[in-house]
Amino acid sequence: MINAYTISFMKDALEKSSKAGLAKLAMDPDVLAKELAAELLGDPLDEIDLEGLDADALEVAKECDSGLVWLQQGHEERLQGLRIFCEHRDQRALPLLLPLLNEPCPVERMSAVYALGRNPCPSAVDLLVHILQQDSNAYVRKATAWSLGNYADAPVLGPLIQALKTDVAAVRLWAAGSLAEAGGADPTKADLASNQLLISLRVDSEPGVRSNCIWSLARLYGNLEQERKDQLLEDFLVVLLQDPEASVRDEARVALEQLDEPKVSIRVQTLIEEGLLG
């Protein structure tokens, strides 16, 4: 699962990265932040339980019934309905969610994207890819980078790789996480995803993005060819010794321990004995 550092990082990543600017992306973080604060109490992604919900099934069904009604009403009611389907799965919502991807309000588009991540819909793939590539709002693109991780069987690998290479930090962060899912159990996809993740691990300026690259690479490790595995382990060791951010070094160490490769464990122990690691 995306780690706690990532969740906290997301809340300020867009503001930090937008200072550097992207010539092709039109956005005003200050204006958008005010709009989001006025229209939405929080980012729906912060409230999605990625491990599943424990609520009583009957109560959930009642909530979904109300959500279906709200999705067909005005702006405020639609937002209430969208929040329900960011939390719960209900196939009946799909025909009502798809049109909301074209709403002029970025809050509605963002929430609809999250809801379609929680409720994957094959006919939404092309629309979501288009949003990731073209939407002018970084919050909406961030939501899409997360949601596309739930469409591993669709052609989403290329768009996620491109987002990891070129978009703002908050979008890169979630694109890195979703590549673990998009790479899936297919060795060819895993190799393509791991190639860009390794590049971004070396060059990305944001610690949260580098941390998520490590997390995803560890997830993909079992589906990689031996040459790529060796490359990954070497890069993790370099990060462990040289990354300027302690949280990223910690992520690399945890990943190496979880992979439990004997030859790497010996090298780490040697580094500890030599005083190079604490």
ROTORMAR-252522 format. One record per residue: z, x, y of N, C-alpha, C, O in turn. Coordinates in pm, whole numbers, plus 32768, in hexadecimal, padded with zeros to 4 digits. Example, Ala and Ser with C-alpha at 12.3 -4.5 7.8 and 13.67 -1.06 7.14 Angstrom:
BEGIN
830C85277DC7830C84CE7E3E830C85287EB6834E85907EB4 82C485057F1F82CA85577F968313850A80038324853D8072 
//
This chain:
BEGIN
800080567F8980008000800080008059807C803380C98077 7FC8802880EB7FCB80738167805C808C818C80AF80328183 807D810881B78108812A81C9814080F8824D80F780C782A3 81C58104825B820980D082D181DC8118835081D480DC83BB 81C0819A8342819081E583B6811081A783EB80FD819C8465 80B8817E83918039814283B8804D80C28407800C80AD846D 80A9806C83D780C07FEC841A80ED800384AA80BA7FC28505 814E805F84BF817D80798546811380BD859A810880A38611 80C48114855B805A815B85A47FF380FB85DB7FC1810F864A 7FD18093858E7F68803785B77F857FF7863D7F287FD98688 80047FE0865C80257F9686D480037FE287537FED7FA487BC 7FFD8068874C7FD780B287C47F59810587B37F2F81498810 7F1B8100873D7EA6815587247E328131877E7DED818A87AF 7E1A80B087947DA7808887E47DB680B988727D5680EB88AD 7E2F80AC88AA7E4380D789347E2C816B89447DEC819789A3 7E6181BB88E47E51824C88EA7DBF827488DF7D8D82C5892C 7D7A823A887D7CF1826488637C93823688D07C2F827988E9 7CAF81C689117C52819389747C5081EB89F07BF081E58A3D 7CB8823C8A057CB882958A777C4982FB8A6D7C0F83248AD2 7C2A832489F37BBB838189E07B37833C89F77ADA83788A2B 7B2E82BB89D07AB8826B89EC7A4B827D89857A3C82E8894A 79FF82128972798682178922791781DA897579218166899D 78B082258990784981FA89ED7808817889C677DF812B8A1D 77FD815E894577B280EA8917780A806E890477D7800388E3 788D807B891878E6800B88FE79217FD98981795D802689CD 790E7F58899C793F7F1E8A1779C27ED589FC79C47E7389B1 7A2E7F058A387AAD7EC08A277B0C7EE98A957AFF7F568ACD 7B6A7E938AB57BD27EAF8B167C577E948AD37C817E218ACD 7C9B7EFB8A9F7D167EE48A527D817E9B8AA17DCA7E4A8A69 7D8C7EB78B237DF37E768B737DDD7DE08B7D7E397D918B6C 7D607DBB8B9A7D3F7D2D8BA37D547CE98B1C7D8D7C7C8B14 7D257D2A8AB27D327CEF8A2D7DC37CE38A047DEB7C7F89C8 7E137D478A247EA17D428A007EE57CCB8A417F377C888A02 7EC47CB18ABF7EFE7C3E8B047ED17BBC8AC37F207B5F8AB2 7E517BB78A9F7E1D7B3E8A5F7E617B2689D97E867AB589B9 7E717B91898B7EB07B8089097F437B5889187F757B0588CB 7F867B91897A80127B70898D80227ADD89B480837A9C898E 7FC27AAA8A017FCA7A218A2F7FA779BE89C27FDD794F89BE 7F4B79E589687F157984890A7F4B7993887C7F417936882C 7F837A05885D7FAD7A1D87D4802D7A6E87D580347AD4881B 80917A46878B81127A8A878E810D7B11874981607B688765 80AE7B2586F080A47BA486AA80207BAF86647FD47B4F865A 80057C2686347F8C7C3F85E67F9E7C01855D7FFE7C218518 7F447BA885327F537B6A84AE7F617BD0843D7FA27BB483D9 7F267C44844C7F2C7CA783E17FBB7CD583C87FDF7CF68357 800E7CD6843280987D00841F80E67C9F83C981507CC28394 80B47C2383BB80FE7BBD837480C47B9D82EB80FC7B4D82A1 80547BDB82C980197BC2824680687C0D81DC807C7C8681E6 80947BC5817780DC7C02810780757C2C80A080417BD98055 80577CAF809C7FEC7CE0804680127CDC7FB27FBC7CEF7F5C 80907CC47F9380BB7CBF7F0880C27C2F7ED380E47C1A7E5E 80A47BCE7F2880AB7B437EFC81257AFE7F3781837B407F62 81227A7D7F38818B7A2F7F7681E179EB7F0D81B179C77EA1 826379DA7F2E82C0799E7ED082E2790E7EF3833778D07EB3 829E78D77F5882BF78507F8482A277EB7F16824B78007EC1 82EC777E7F1A82D777127EBA824976DC7EC3821676C57F31 820976C87E50817C76A17E4D8164761E7E9580FE760F7EDA 81BD75C07E8781AA753F7EC881B0754D7F5F8162750F7FA8 820E759E7F8E821A75B4801F819D75F98055816C75D780C0 816A7659800A80F0769E8033807B763C803A802C763F8098 807175E47FD7800575817FD7800C752780517FA67504808B 808775028078809674AE80F0806A74FA816D802874C281C5 8092757A8174806875CC81E67FD175D681EE7F9675CA825A 7F9175EB817C7F0075F7817A7EBD757481A27E57757581E8 7EF5750481777EBE748381A17EC3747582397E6374488277 7F33749C82747F3F749883057EDD74F983467E9F74D983AC 7ECF7570830B7E7475D483427DE475A483457D9B75BE83A4 7DBB755E82DD7D32752A82D87D1974C7834A7CAD74C48383 7D7D747783697D70741883D87D687463845C7D14744584B1 7DC174C6846E7DC5751084EC7D44755F85057D1A756C8578 7D077592849E7C8B75E084B17C1C758D84ED7BBB75C48522 7C27750A84E67BBE74B185187BDF747685A17B9D741985CF 7C4874AC85E17C72747886637C5874DF86D17BFB752F86C7 7CA974DC873A7C94753387AE7CC475C187977CF275E5872B 7CB9761088007CD476A087F97D6076BE87C47D6F770A8764 7DC7768388007E5076A187D77E69767687477EAA76BD86FA 7E35760187227E4775D386997DFD762D86367E30764985CA 7D86765A865C7D3B76B486037D89773585EB7D8A7769857B 7DC9776986537E1A77E386407E8B77CC85DD7EA87822858B 7ECA775685E57F33773785857EFC773084F77F3977638499 7E8976F084EA7E4A76E984667E22777184317E30778D83BA 7DF077C584897DC5784A845F7E3C789D842E7E2F78E883CE 7EAD788F846F7F2178DB84447F4B78B383B67F7C79058369 7F39783483967F5B7807830F7F01784B82A87F307876823F 7E80785482C77E24788D82647E1C7925826A7DD779638219 7E61796282CA7E7B79F182C37EE87A0E825C7EF47A7F822C 7F3779A982397FA479BB81DA7F85798281507FB079B980EB 7F3B7914814B7F2778CC80CE7E9378C680A97E3A78CB80FE 7E7B78BA80277DF378AD7FF47DD4781C7FD47E2377D87F91 7D6377EC80047D3877637FE87CA1775D7FFD7C717768806E 7C58774A7F917BC6774A7F987B8F76DD7FF37B1F76E88026 7BDC767580087BAD7608805E7B9A763680EF7B5075F7813B 7BDC76A281147BD576D0819F7B53771A81BF7B2E77258234 7B0F774B81597A9D77A481727A31776781CC7A0677AA822A 7A0576EC81B5799C76B5820E79CB76A4829E7979769F82FA 7A4F769C82B27A83768D83397A9C7714837C7A9A771E83F7 7AB1777C832D7ACA780183647A4A784683927A49788883FA 79E0783683477964787E83657930786583F2790D78C68436 792A77E9842478F677D484AD794D78168518791B78358585 79CD782E84FB7A267867855F7A0A78FB85777A3C793485D8 79BB793A8522799579C58539793C79D385B4792C7A4185E9 7903796685E178AA7968865678EE793486D478AB7923873B 7970791A86CF79B778E7874479B8794F87B479C679C68798 79A97925883279AF798588A17A3979C288B57A447A3188E9 7AA2797C888B7B2A79B0889B7B457A1D88337B3C7A0287BB 7B677A98885E7B7E7B0387FD7BF67AE987A37BF97B1A8732 7C587A9D87D47CCD7A8087817CA47A29870B7CD37A3F869B 7C4E79C787237C1F797286B67BC979C186547BD879B385DB 7B707A1586887B1C7A66862E7B737AC285D97B617ACC8560 7BD27B05861A7C297B6285D37C777B1A85657C807B4B84F4 7CAE7AA685857CFE7A5D85237CA77A2784B27CD27A25843F 7C2D79FC84D37BD279CC846C7BAC7A3D840D7B9F7A288394 7B997AB484447B797B2883F07BED7B4783917BD77B5E831A 7C687B4783C47CDB7B5E836E7CE37AF383007CFD7B12828C 7CCD7A7583287CD67A0882C77C6D7A1882597C8779F681E6 7BF87A4B827D7B8F7A6182197BA97AE081C77B697AF4815F 7C047B3481F37C347BA0819D7C977B6C81387C977B9680C4 7CE97B1181647D497AD281087D047A7280AA7D307A5E8038 7C967A3480D87C4A79D480897BB97A04807E7B6279CF80C2 7B9E7A69802A7B167AA180247AAD7A3880057ABF79E07FB0 7A3D7A44804F79CF79E58043794D7A35803C792A7A77809D 79057A317FCC788A7A817FBF78277A6B803077E37AC9805A 781C79F2806077BA79D680CA77E67A0C8152779A7A0581B2 78607A42815A78907A7A81D878707B0E81E778807B478253 78417B4E817C78337BE0817E77D67C0F81ED77FB7C67823B 775E7BD681F676FF7C03825C77367BEF82E977237C438340 77797B7F82FE77B47B65838278217BCA83A278287BFB8413 78757BE9834178E17C49835878AB7CD5837278DD7D1C83C9 78467CFD832978097D80834077CD7D8683CC77DC7DEA8412 778B7D1B83F477527D16847C77C07D2284E577AF7D698549 782F7CDE84CF789E7CE6852E78D57D74853578EE7DA785A2 78E87DB484C3791A7E3D84C278BE7E9B850F78ED7EF78552 783E7E83850677DE7EDC854677C17EBA85D8779E7F128626 77CF7E3A85FD779D7E10867F78047DD186DC77ED7DD08755 78727D9E86AA78CF7D57870379067DB7876C792C7E27874C 79097D8A87E979347DE0885779CC7DEE885E79FF7E4288A8 7A137D9C88117AA57D9B88197AE27DED87A77ACA7DD18732 7B307E5387CA7B657EAD87647BCD7E69870B7BD97E8E8696 7C177E08873F7C757DC086EB7C2C7D73867C7C5A7D6D860A 7BBB7D3B869F7B6C7CEF863D7B327D4F85D67B327D31855E 7B007DC186027AC97E2285A47B367E5A85487B1E7E7084D2 7BAE7E7085807C1E7E9E852E7C3C7E3A84BF7C4F7E60844C 7C407DBB84E47C597D5284807BEE7D5584157C0C7D44839E 7B727D6B843E7B047D6B83DF7B0B7DE383817AED7DD7830A 7B337E5583B57B427ECC83607BA87EB182F27B957EDD8280 7C147E6A83137C757E4782AC7C3A7DE2824A7C437DF581D1 7BFE7D77827D7BCF7D0B82277B657D3981C47B657D0C8151 7B0D7D9181ED7AA27DBD81947AD77E09811B7A907E1780B7 7B517E3A81217B8D7E7880AC7BA37E15803A7BB87E3D7FC8 7B9E7D9480597BAC7D2C7FF47B267CFD7FBC7B1F7C9A7F73 7ABB7D447FE07A347D227FB379F77D997F6A79867DC17F85 7A437DD27F0D7A1A7E4F7ECD79987E447E7F79527EA77E6C 79767DCD7E5178FC7DBC7E0378817DA77E5B78117DA27E28 78947D9D7EDD78267D877F3A77FB7E0E7F7878447E707F6B 77887E137FB977587E917FF6779F7EB1807977637EA980E4 781E7ED4806F786E7EEF80E878907F8380F878C67FAA815F 78707FD48095789880618099785A80A9811078A080ED815A 77D7809A8123779380DD819177CA80B7821977E781108269 77DA803682377813801082B8789F804682CF78C1806D833F 78F2804982677979807E827779768115828F79C4814882E0 791F815B824B791081EC826278E6820682F2791C825F8334 788681BA8323785781CB83AC78C781AE841078D581F58473 7916814783F579868128844E79EC8199844F7A2281BA84B8 7A0681D483DB7A64824483D47A3082BC84227A7F830A8457 79B082CC84297973833E846E7972832C85057982838D854F 796082B18536793982A185C3798F824486177988824B8692 79E181EE85DB7A248187862B7AA681BA86687ACB822E8655 7AEA816486B17B6A818A86EF7BD5819A86827BC08174860F 7C4681D386A87CAA81FC86457CDE818985F07CEC81988577 7CFB8116862F7D3380A785E27CD2807685787CFB804E850B 7C51807885977BEC804E85367BDA80B984CC7BCE80998455 7BDA813684F37BCE81A484927C41819F842F7C2E81B783B7 7CB8818184607D2D817D84097D1B811983987D3481388324 7CEF80A083BB7CE1803983547C64804C83007C608025828B 7BFD8089833A7B8780A982EA7BAD810F827D7B818103820B 7BFF817182A27C2C81D3823F7C78819081CE7C6281B08159 7CD0813381EF7D1B80EE81877CC38098812F7CD6809380B5 7C628053816B7C0B7FFA811D7BAB804680C27B7C800F8060 7B8F80C480E27B358111808C7B71812880027B28813F7FA2 7BF581237FF77C32812F7F717C0A80B97F1B7BF980C87EA2 7BFC80437F597BD37FCC7F0F7B3C7FCA7EFC7B0B7FA97E90 7AF37FEB7F657A607FE67F5E7A2B804D7EFC79C480367EBD 7A7180C17EEE7A4981247E8B7A5E80F27DFF7A10810F7DA4 7AC980A67DED7AE480607D707ADD80B87CF57AFE812F7CF8 7AB2807B7C887AAC80BF7C077A2380F97BEA7A0B812E7B7E 79C880F07C4B794081257C3A794081B87C63795981D77CD7 792482147C06792982A37C2778CD82CB7C9978F083227CE9 7856828E7CA277FA82B07D0E783382877D94782F82D57DF4 7867820D7D9C78A481DF7E18791F82327E3A793682547EAE 796D82517DD579E682A17DEC79C383297E267A09835B7E7E 795783647DF5792F83E77E27790183DE7EB8792484337F0A 78B283777ED8788383667F6278F8834E7FC178FE8389802D 795482F87F9879C782DC7FEC7A1D83587FFF7A488376806E 7A3683A07F937A8D84157F9B7A4F84837FF17A9784CD8034 79CC848E7FF0798984F3804279A984E080D679CE853F811A 799A8464810779B8844B81947A4D845181B07A768480821B 7A9E842481547B2F842C81687B5D84BC81747BB484DA81C6 7B24851681267B4785A3812F7B1A85DE81B47B62862E81F1 7AA385B781E27A7385E682647AD285B782D37AFA86068329 7AF4853782CF7B4C850083377BD8853C83307C18854E8397 7C07855B82B87C88859C82AA7C8A862282F27CF1864B8329 7C1A866582F37C1286EA83327C0186E283C97C3387378412 7BB9867B83FB7B8F867E84877BCA860F84DD7BC6861B8558 7C0185A584A47C2D853684F97CA7855E854B7D0285A0851A 7CA7853685C97D11855F86267D90850B861A7DF88534864C 7D8A849885D87DFD843E85D27E4A8451854F7E11844484E3 7ECB846E85587F1B848284DE7F19840A84807F14841B8406 7F1C839184B77F1C831B84627E9E830E840F7EA382E2839C 7E2E833484487DAF833083FF7DB0839883907D88837B8320 7DDE841183AE7DE5847A83497E43845082D87E2784688262 7EB2841182FC7F1283E482987ED3837D823B7EE8838281C2 7E87831F82747E4782BA82207DD782F581CB7DBC82C3815E 7D95835D81FD7D3083A181AB7D7183DB812D7D3983D180C0 7DE68416813E7E2D844D80C97E5183DD80687E3C83EA7FEF 7E868371809D7EAD82FF80487E3782CC7FF77E4282B47F7F 7DC382BC803A7D4E82897FF47D1682ED7F907CEE82C87F22 7D15836B7FB47CE483D17F587D3983D67ED97D0483E77E6C 7DBB83C77EE97E1283C57E737DF2834C7E1B7DF983567DA0 7DD182DB7E597DAD82637E0D7D2A82777DC17D1982437D53 7CCD82C07DFC7C4882D37DC07C4683457D597BE683527D0E 7CAD83967D567CAE84137D0A7C8384007C787C33844E7C45 7CB7839B7C377C9B83887BA87C0A836A7B897BE183787B16 7BBA83407BED7B2D831E7BD77ACD838B7C077A5483757C0C 7B0484007C287AB0846B7C5C7A8D84D07BF07AD584E17B8E 7A1B85137C0379F585827BAC7A5385F87BC67A9186017C30 7A5D86527B657ABE86BF7B6D7AA887157BE97B09873F7C28 7A2B87307C0C7A1187847C827A4B87457D017A86878A7D54 7A3986C17D0E7A6E867D7D847B0786787D7E7B4986857DE5 7B3F86677D067BD1866A7CF97C0986F07D287C6B86F47D71 7BC8875C7CFD7BF787E17D257BF187F27DBD7C4C88297DFB 7B8387C27DF77B7587C97E897BE3877A7ECE7C1D87A97F30 7BFF87057E9C7C6786AF7ED67CEE86F57ED17D3786F67F34 7D10872E7E5F7D9287707E507D9E87E77EAF7E0987FE7EE9 7D3388327EBE7D3688A47F197D4C88767FA97D9888B37FF4 7D08880A7FCF7D1787D780577DA587A2806E7DDC87B380DB 7DDF876280097E68873280177EC887A8802C7F26879F807B 7EB088157FE57F06888B7FF67EF788C780817F5988F380BE 7E7D88C880B47E6688F9813C7EB188A381A17EF388D681FC 7EA7881E81907EEF87C381E87F8587DB81DF7FCA87DC8245 7FB787EE81688045880481518077887F819D80E9888181CA 802388E281AC8049895E81EE802789628282806D89A382D0 7FBD891C82AB7F868934832F7F8288BC838D7F7588CF8406 7F8B8842835B7F7D87D183B77FED87D3841E806287E883FB 7FCD87BE849E803387C7850780948751850880FD87598549 807486E484C280C7866C84C4811B8664844480E5866583D6 819E865D845581F8865C83E181DF85E5838581E785F3830B 81C0857183BE81AB84FB836B8132850A8310813084D682A1 80CC855283408054856982EE807485CD8280804785BD820E 80BF863482A180E98694823A813B864F81CF812C866A8158 819385F581FA81E585AB8199818D8554813F81A6854980C7 81288515817980CE84C1812B8086851480C2807584E88050 805A858D80E8801585E5808A8073860F8019804A86157FA5 80EF862C803B814D86567FD4816A85E57F71816E85FB7EF8 817D856C7FA5819584F97F4E811D84E37EF3812E84C97E7B 80A384ED7F2B802A84D87EDB802185407E6B8002851E7DF9 803D85BE7E8C803686287E27809D86117DB9808286297D43 811285E47DDF817A85CA7D7A815185567D208169855A7CA7 811484F07D5980EC847C7D0A8077849C7CAE806F84657C40 801D84F47CDA7FAC85187C857FD9856C7C0E7F9A856B7BA4 804585B57C20808785FB7BB1802886547B628020864D7AE8 7FDE86A87BAC7F86870B7B6D7FD7878C7B58800887C67BB8 7FE687B87ADB803C882C7AC0801988A77B12807388EB7B45 7F9788C67B207F7289417B677F9889377BFB7FB9899C7C3A 7F9288BE7C327FB988AC7CBD805088B27CCB808388EC7D2B 809788787C6C8129887D7C70815B890C7C6F81BC892D7CB3 811989617C22813F89EF7C1C81298A307CA4817D8A7D7CD4 80B68A127CE480998A4E7D6680FC8A1F7DD081298A6E7E23 811F899E7DCC8180896A7E2C820789AE7E17824989D37E78 823089BE7D9B82AF8A017D7E82AE8A917DB083128AC37DE3 823B8AD47DA0822E8B5D7DD2823D8B627E69827E8BBB7E9F 81FF8B027EAE820A8AFC7F3F829A8AE57F6B82C78B1D7FCF 82E18A947F20836E8A7B7F3F83BE8AFB7F2E84118B1E7F82 83A68B417EBF83EF8BBD7EA383D18C287F0A84278C7C7F28 83578C267F4283318C887FA6835E8C5F803283468CA78093 839F8BED803D83D28BC080BE836B8B81811783858B6D818E 82F58B6280E2828B8B26813382998A8E813B825F8A4E8192 82E68A5580DC830289C680DF839889B080D383DE89FB808F 83C689488117845389288111847688D7809584EA88B48081 
//
